[in-house]
Structures are given as C-alpha cells and as structure tokens.
Amino acid sequence: MRDAVREREFREFVEAQQAQLRRSAFLLCGDWHQAQDLTQTSLMKLYVAWGRVRRDGNVGAYARTILAHTFIDQQRKGGWREEPVDEPPDVLSTVPAAPELRLLMQTALMELAPRYRAVLVLRFWEDWTVEQTASALRVSPGTVKSQSARGLVRLREIVESREGEWAGR
C-alpha cells in the first residue's frame, strides 16, 4: 500500500514539475535532447531518495539541486561532447528582435563555464536566493556572489562582442 502511495506522489510531482525542470536543464546545457536526458537522470536520482525527500519537504528545490549537480558532474566528466560540423545550419535573417535577443542570450549562456552557468540559472532563472543557491551547489554564499558577479560580467562581454554579428542578421 505504501509503495502505491509513493509511486502516485512521485508521478504527480513529475507531471507537475517535469516541464519546468526540462526548461532549466535546457538553460544549463543548451540542447533540448541533452536537457531531456539531464532531466530524466535527475528524476531517477530523485526517485531513489523520494521517501526521505518527501518527508523533509521542498521537493522542488531538491530536484533542482540534483539537476545542477548532475549537469556539473557530467561537464566535469566530459559526458557530453559537441561535435563540429563543416557548415553551420541556415539561420533566417528576418528574426524579430525579442527572439533574436533570446537566442543571443542562450548562445552567450552556453559559452560560460558550467559553474557560472549553474549559478546564473539558479539565481536568475529559478529566482533562488544566494543562500539557496549556495546550499544547492555546496559552496559558500560568498562564492555564489562572486560567481554571479563574474558570470554576469562574462555574459555581458560575450553579448557585447556578438551584438554586431546578430545585428546583421
């Protein structure tokens, strides 16, 4: 009986949160297929700890913590490798301003180091506090603050260097 309740609660959580977790995963890795894999891996890890996590509360925060750790671990281990192509894909030149800015920001985000990317996604996409982010990434609040500042500076540099490229499209 308890297993059936556990399964139902986990399924309800997944149905409610999977899309949001996948969007966060996409911001971390920049590829929808990898984001799906990252989300599924994180959900499998969550399922293993479900009984304890469910009792402790804030399952959503724990799931995002697992997501960030899994991403960083996979980057460290070289789990996902990009393969170069001879020709870049064709890009439409009549993209409106808002989607163009979004693409520019996503491209710039992918150029950041995984730690900076994880901090910025948790802090500004997930809207977590410095303390929540520090706890999730197992670093000090000062580290989150400095990585946020450095990550934002680097993100601005990347965006500014690419604005000319995107303006011509």
JOFEN-V743072 format. One record per pair of residues at least 12 apart in sequence whose C-alpha atoms are under 6 Angstrom apart, sorted by the first residue. I is the first residue (numbers start at 0). J is the second residue. Records with the same first field share a line. If there is no record, write none. Layout:
# JOFEN-V743072
I->J / J
This chain:
# JOFEN-V743072
21->34 / 38
41->65 / 66
64->135
92->168
107->157
115->146 / 150
